[in-house]
């Protein structure tokens, strides 16, 4: 979310071709995927709080290293290290929710926690785009490093270790691999992993070059793109908690499928209907609303598929495959955009988004939700 809106500026400043810009997104996602797989069993063993602290500390260092970027190769190297940090963090926050809240409250809790990201989007991304335009593309990464350092303090003083069970078995590579293999032999877990992969693949193909298309083809300025992301963040904040709350009451799968159908339709309509900054803001508001409708219920659904002492492994596996899907999407998006135009990105992205909804609807069972007074609050 930091790098996509400023990809055109990065390309211009460092002389990177459009087709190669997507790899700066892809390599980060690829490393997130690899290290998420490694960190999942570790979080089950040492606890979510510790893994969150380690990940935030590593990410702070990685963001500060953006000061060394001078060309494509150095930028790619820094993105690799940032991806390592992201992989350590991935899955731990949602696993924490799964440990701390009963299943019938997890949609509500996930919606609120993820709305924190949306609040950051409302302020951070527009500010980052403006600062990048005035003081260079490295500036947003410095600001993020400061806020990430502040997150370490918030975690240390305000977030306790959740009461979920931690695995007491000795942690080895062979044992972790065996646990992953055992989970994937369960059809619902295997399909959940596929759904996460397909979800991020479709979004990446669509979103990575959206700002570039708006700037290059529609002559929309960086400040106007910042406004679009602000509007999208507002949609996310307004929708995420409500979608999670609805899913606690009526179930997750119907909301996920409805959101995927709507999002796929919007993607297909983007090029013919988005012609100026006003229509771009309207479309992005609706897009982020549907993304939020899908994300909170889906994350809550996944937390109910395994026991507490395997939740970190499952969520990290799902996130890992999702990030690998995002990496593949970023790699595909560049040649598509450069060779056939942004319309090809929207069509292929829409196909994968719809596929994700169908996978969830037909192949992933929904644990029963116990309706309680607390869940209805």
C-alpha positions as CSV (number, residue, x, y, z in Angstrom):
1,X,0.0,0.0,0.0
2,X,3.0,2.3,0.5
3,X,4.7,1.5,-2.8
4,X,1.9,1.1,-5.3
5,X,0.8,4.7,-5.4
6,X,4.3,6.0,-5.9
7,X,5.5,3.4,-8.4
8,X,5.4,6.0,-11.3
9,X,7.7,8.4,-9.3
10,X,10.1,5.5,-8.4
11,X,10.3,4.5,-12.0
12,X,11.0,8.1,-13.2
13,X,13.6,8.8,-10.4
14,X,15.5,5.6,-10.7
15,X,15.0,4.9,-14.4
16,X,13.1,1.7,-14.0
17,X,10.9,0.4,-16.9
18,X,7.2,0.0,-16.3
19,X,7.4,-3.8,-16.8
20,X,10.0,-4.1,-14.0
21,X,8.3,-1.9,-11.4
22,X,6.0,-4.7,-10.4
23,X,8.9,-6.8,-9.2
24,X,9.5,-4.3,-6.3
25,X,6.1,-5.4,-5.1
26,X,6.5,-9.0,-6.0
27,X,9.9,-9.6,-4.3
28,X,8.5,-8.2,-1.0
29,X,5.4,-10.5,-1.2
30,X,7.5,-13.5,-2.1
31,X,9.7,-13.0,1.0
32,X,6.7,-12.5,3.1
33,X,5.4,-15.8,1.9
34,X,8.6,-17.7,2.6
35,X,9.1,-16.3,6.1
36,X,5.5,-16.5,7.1
37,X,5.7,-20.2,6.6
38,X,8.8,-20.3,8.9
39,X,7.3,-17.9,11.6
40,X,3.9,-19.6,11.9
41,X,5.1,-22.6,14.0
42,X,7.4,-20.3,15.9
43,X,4.5,-18.2,17.0
44,X,2.6,-21.3,18.1
45,X,5.7,-22.2,20.2
46,X,6.8,-18.9,21.7
47,X,3.6,-16.9,21.6
48,X,2.0,-14.2,19.4
49,X,3.2,-11.3,21.4
50,X,6.9,-12.1,21.1
51,X,6.7,-12.7,17.3
52,X,4.9,-9.4,16.9
53,X,7.6,-7.6,18.8
54,X,10.4,-9.3,16.8
55,X,8.6,-8.6,13.5
56,X,8.0,-4.9,14.3
57,X,11.6,-4.4,15.3
58,X,12.9,-6.0,12.1
59,X,10.5,-4.0,10.0
60,X,11.7,-0.8,11.6
61,X,15.3,-1.5,10.6
62,X,14.2,-2.5,7.1
63,X,12.3,0.7,6.6
64,X,15.2,2.8,7.7
65,X,17.5,1.0,5.2
66,X,15.5,2.6,2.4
67,X,17.9,5.6,2.9
68,X,20.5,3.5,1.0
69,X,18.4,3.0,-2.1
70,X,20.2,4.4,-5.2
71,X,19.1,2.2,-8.1
72,X,16.9,-0.8,-9.0
73,X,19.3,-3.4,-7.5
74,X,19.6,-1.7,-4.1
75,X,15.8,-1.1,-4.0
76,X,15.2,-4.7,-4.7
77,X,17.6,-5.8,-1.9
78,X,15.9,-3.5,0.6
79,X,12.5,-4.9,-0.4
80,X,13.8,-8.4,0.2
81,X,14.7,-7.5,3.8
82,X,11.4,-5.7,4.4
83,X,9.7,-8.9,3.1
84,X,11.5,-10.9,5.7
85,X,10.1,-8.6,8.4
86,X,6.7,-8.8,6.9
87,X,6.8,-12.5,6.9
88,X,7.6,-12.7,10.6
89,X,4.6,-10.5,11.3
90,X,2.2,-12.1,8.9
91,X,-0.5,-14.2,10.4
92,X,0.3,-13.3,14.0
93,X,-2.3,-10.5,14.4
94,X,-5.2,-12.6,13.1
95,X,-4.0,-15.6,15.1
96,X,-3.9,-13.4,18.2
97,X,-7.6,-12.5,17.6
98,X,-8.3,-16.2,17.3
99,X,-6.6,-16.9,20.6
100,X,-8.2,-14.0,22.5
101,X,-11.8,-14.0,21.2
102,X,-14.4,-16.9,20.9
103,X,-15.4,-17.8,17.4
104,X,-18.8,-16.0,17.6
105,X,-17.0,-12.7,18.3
106,X,-14.1,-13.0,15.9
107,X,-15.7,-11.3,12.9
108,X,-16.4,-8.3,15.0
109,X,-12.9,-8.2,16.5
110,X,-11.2,-8.8,13.2
111,X,-13.2,-6.0,11.6
112,X,-12.1,-3.5,14.3
113,X,-8.5,-4.6,14.3
114,X,-8.2,-4.4,10.5
115,X,-9.9,-1.0,10.6
116,X,-6.7,0.2,12.2
117,X,-5.0,-0.5,8.9
118,X,-7.7,1.5,7.2
119,X,-7.3,4.4,9.6
120,X,-3.6,4.4,8.7
121,X,-4.5,4.3,5.0
122,X,-6.8,7.3,5.4
123,X,-3.9,9.4,6.9
124,X,-0.7,7.7,5.9
125,X,-1.1,6.9,2.2
126,X,-2.3,10.4,1.1
127,X,0.4,12.0,3.3
128,X,3.0,9.6,2.0
129,X,2.1,10.4,-1.7
130,X,2.3,14.2,-1.0
131,X,5.6,13.9,0.9
132,X,7.0,11.7,-1.8
133,X,6.1,14.3,-4.4
134,X,7.8,17.1,-2.4
135,X,10.8,15.4,-0.8
136,X,11.4,12.2,-2.7
137,X,10.0,8.7,-2.8
138,X,12.1,7.6,0.3
139,X,10.2,9.9,2.6
140,X,7.1,7.7,3.2
141,X,9.3,4.8,4.3
142,X,11.0,7.0,6.9
143,X,7.7,8.0,8.3
144,X,6.6,4.4,8.4
145,X,9.8,3.5,10.3
146,X,8.8,6.0,13.0
147,X,5.3,4.7,13.3
148,X,6.5,1.1,13.3
149,X,8.9,2.0,16.2
150,X,5.9,3.5,18.0
151,X,4.1,0.2,17.4
152,X,6.8,-1.7,19.3
153,X,6.1,0.4,22.4
154,X,2.4,-0.1,22.1
155,X,2.8,-3.8,21.8
156,X,5.3,-4.0,24.7
157,X,3.2,-1.9,27.2
158,X,-0.4,-2.6,26.0
159,X,-0.7,-6.0,24.4
160,X,-0.6,-9.1,26.7
161,X,0.1,-12.6,25.6
162,X,-3.3,-14.1,24.7
163,X,-4.7,-17.0,26.7
164,X,-4.7,-19.4,23.8
165,X,-2.8,-22.7,24.2
166,X,0.8,-22.7,23.0
167,X,2.3,-25.8,21.5
168,X,4.5,-27.6,24.0
169,X,6.2,-29.9,21.5
170,X,9.8,-29.4,20.6
171,X,10.1,-27.2,17.5
172,X,12.0,-28.7,14.6
173,X,12.0,-28.1,10.9
174,X,10.8,-31.7,10.3
175,X,8.0,-31.3,12.9
176,X,6.9,-28.0,11.3
177,X,6.9,-29.5,7.9
178,X,4.9,-32.5,9.1
179,X,2.3,-30.2,10.7
180,X,1.9,-28.2,7.5
181,X,1.5,-31.4,5.5
182,X,-1.0,-32.8,8.0
183,X,-3.1,-29.5,7.8
184,X,-3.0,-29.5,4.0
185,X,-4.3,-33.1,3.9
186,X,-7.5,-31.8,5.3
187,X,-9.6,-30.7,2.3
188,X,-11.1,-27.5,4.0
189,X,-7.6,-26.3,4.9
190,X,-6.2,-27.0,1.5
191,X,-9.1,-25.1,-0.2
192,X,-8.7,-22.2,2.3
193,X,-5.0,-22.0,1.2
194,X,-6.0,-22.0,-2.4
195,X,-8.6,-19.3,-1.8
196,X,-6.0,-17.1,-0.1
197,X,-3.6,-17.5,-3.0
198,X,-6.3,-16.7,-5.6
199,X,-7.6,-13.7,-3.6
200,X,-4.2,-12.0,-3.5
201,X,-3.4,-13.0,-7.0
202,X,-6.5,-11.2,-8.4
203,X,-6.1,-8.1,-6.2
204,X,-2.4,-7.8,-7.1
205,X,-3.0,-8.0,-10.9
206,X,-5.6,-5.2,-10.5
207,X,-4.2,-2.9,-7.9
208,X,-0.4,-2.7,-8.5
209,X,-0.7,-0.7,-11.8
210,X,-3.9,1.1,-11.0
211,X,-2.1,4.4,-9.9
212,X,0.2,4.1,-12.9
213,X,-2.7,3.8,-15.3
214,X,-4.6,6.7,-13.7
215,X,-1.5,8.9,-13.9
216,X,-0.3,7.9,-17.4
217,X,-3.6,7.4,-19.2
218,X,-6.0,9.7,-17.5
219,X,-3.6,12.4,-16.4
220,X,-4.7,12.2,-12.8
221,X,-2.1,13.8,-10.5
222,X,-0.4,12.3,-7.5
223,X,-2.4,14.5,-5.1
224,X,-5.6,13.3,-6.7
225,X,-4.5,9.7,-6.3
226,X,-3.8,10.5,-2.7
227,X,-7.4,11.7,-2.4
228,X,-8.6,8.5,-3.9
229,X,-6.7,6.4,-1.3
230,X,-8.1,8.6,1.4
231,X,-11.6,7.9,0.2
232,X,-10.9,4.2,0.0
233,X,-9.6,4.2,3.5
234,X,-12.8,5.8,4.8
235,X,-14.8,3.0,3.0
236,X,-12.7,0.4,4.7
237,X,-13.1,1.9,8.1
238,X,-16.9,2.2,7.7
239,X,-17.4,-1.3,6.3
240,X,-14.8,-3.6,8.1
241,X,-16.3,-3.7,11.6
242,X,-19.8,-3.9,10.3
243,X,-19.0,-6.7,7.9
244,X,-17.4,-8.6,10.7
245,X,-20.3,-8.0,13.0
246,X,-22.8,-9.1,10.3
247,X,-20.8,-12.3,9.7
248,X,-21.0,-13.1,13.4
249,X,-24.8,-13.0,13.2
250,X,-25.6,-14.5,9.8
251,X,-22.5,-16.4,8.8
252,X,-19.3,-15.7,6.8
253,X,-19.7,-17.4,3.5
254,X,-22.6,-15.6,2.0
255,X,-21.0,-12.2,2.7
256,X,-17.7,-13.3,1.2
257,X,-19.4,-14.6,-2.0
258,X,-21.5,-11.4,-2.4
259,X,-18.4,-9.2,-1.9
260,X,-16.4,-11.2,-4.5
261,X,-19.2,-11.0,-7.1
262,X,-19.4,-7.2,-6.5
263,X,-15.7,-6.7,-6.6
264,X,-15.2,-8.7,-9.7
265,X,-18.0,-6.7,-11.5
266,X,-16.3,-3.4,-10.4
267,X,-13.0,-4.5,-11.8
268,X,-14.5,-5.3,-15.2
269,X,-16.2,-1.8,-15.3
270,X,-13.1,0.2,-14.2
271,X,-11.6,1.1,-17.6
272,X,-14.9,2.0,-19.4
273,X,-16.4,4.0,-16.5
274,X,-13.4,5.6,-14.7
275,X,-12.6,8.7,-16.7
276,X,-11.6,11.4,-14.1
277,X,-10.7,11.8,-10.5
278,X,-14.4,11.9,-9.4
279,X,-15.3,8.6,-10.9
280,X,-12.0,7.1,-9.7
281,X,-12.8,8.1,-6.1
282,X,-16.3,6.6,-6.4
283,X,-15.0,3.4,-7.8
284,X,-12.2,3.1,-5.3
285,X,-14.6,3.8,-2.4
286,X,-16.8,0.9,-3.6
287,X,-13.8,-1.3,-4.2
288,X,-12.4,-0.9,-0.7
289,X,-15.8,-1.4,0.8
290,X,-16.1,-4.7,-0.9
291,X,-12.6,-5.7,0.0
292,X,-13.4,-5.0,3.7
293,X,-16.6,-7.0,3.3
294,X,-14.6,-10.0,2.2
295,X,-11.5,-9.7,4.4
296,X,-12.9,-9.6,7.9
297,X,-15.3,-12.5,7.5
298,X,-12.8,-14.6,5.7
299,X,-10.1,-14.2,8.3
300,X,-12.6,-15.0,11.0
301,X,-13.7,-18.1,9.1
302,X,-10.1,-19.4,8.9
303,X,-9.5,-19.1,12.6
304,X,-12.2,-21.7,13.2
305,X,-10.7,-24.4,11.1
306,X,-7.9,-25.6,13.6
307,X,-7.2,-25.7,17.3
308,X,-5.5,-23.0,19.2
309,X,-2.0,-24.6,19.2
310,X,-2.0,-24.8,15.3
311,X,-3.7,-21.5,14.5
312,X,-0.5,-19.6,14.0
313,X,0.7,-22.2,11.6
314,X,-2.5,-22.1,9.6
315,X,-2.8,-18.4,9.4
316,X,0.8,-18.0,8.4
317,X,0.5,-20.7,5.8
318,X,-2.6,-18.9,4.3
319,X,-0.9,-15.6,4.4
320,X,2.3,-17.1,2.9
321,X,0.3,-18.5,0.0
322,X,-1.6,-15.2,-0.3
323,X,1.6,-13.2,-0.5
324,X,3.0,-15.6,-3.1
325,X,-0.1,-15.0,-5.0
326,X,0.4,-11.3,-4.7
327,X,4.0,-11.7,-5.8
328,X,2.9,-13.7,-8.9
329,X,0.2,-11.1,-9.6
330,X,2.7,-8.3,-9.4
331,X,5.0,-10.1,-11.8
332,X,2.2,-10.8,-14.2
333,X,0.7,-7.3,-13.9
334,X,3.7,-5.5,-15.4
335,X,3.9,-7.4,-18.7
336,X,0.1,-7.3,-19.0
337,X,0.1,-3.5,-18.5
338,X,3.0,-2.8,-20.8
339,X,1.9,-5.2,-23.5
340,X,-1.9,-5.1,-23.6
341,X,-3.0,-2.1,-21.5
342,X,-4.7,-1.9,-18.1
343,X,-7.9,-3.5,-19.4
344,X,-6.2,-6.8,-19.5
345,X,-5.2,-6.4,-15.8
346,X,-8.9,-5.7,-14.8
347,X,-10.2,-8.7,-16.7
348,X,-7.7,-11.2,-15.3
349,X,-8.0,-9.8,-11.8
350,X,-11.8,-10.0,-11.9
351,X,-11.6,-13.7,-12.9
352,X,-9.4,-14.6,-10.0
353,X,-11.5,-12.6,-7.5
354,X,-14.7,-14.4,-8.5
355,X,-12.9,-17.7,-8.4
356,X,-12.0,-17.0,-4.7
357,X,-15.6,-16.4,-3.8
358,X,-16.7,-19.7,-5.5
359,X,-14.0,-21.7,-3.7
360,X,-15.1,-20.4,-0.3
361,X,-18.8,-21.0,-1.1
362,X,-18.4,-24.6,-2.4
363,X,-15.4,-26.0,-0.6
364,X,-14.8,-24.4,2.8
365,X,-17.2,-25.5,5.6
366,X,-18.4,-22.9,8.1
367,X,-18.1,-23.8,11.8
368,X,-21.4,-23.2,13.6
369,X,-21.8,-19.8,15.2
370,X,-23.4,-19.9,18.6
371,X,-25.7,-16.9,18.8
372,X,-25.3,-15.2,22.2
373,X,-26.2,-11.9,23.7
374,X,-22.6,-11.0,23.6
375,X,-22.3,-11.8,19.9
376,X,-25.3,-9.6,19.1
377,X,-23.9,-6.6,20.9
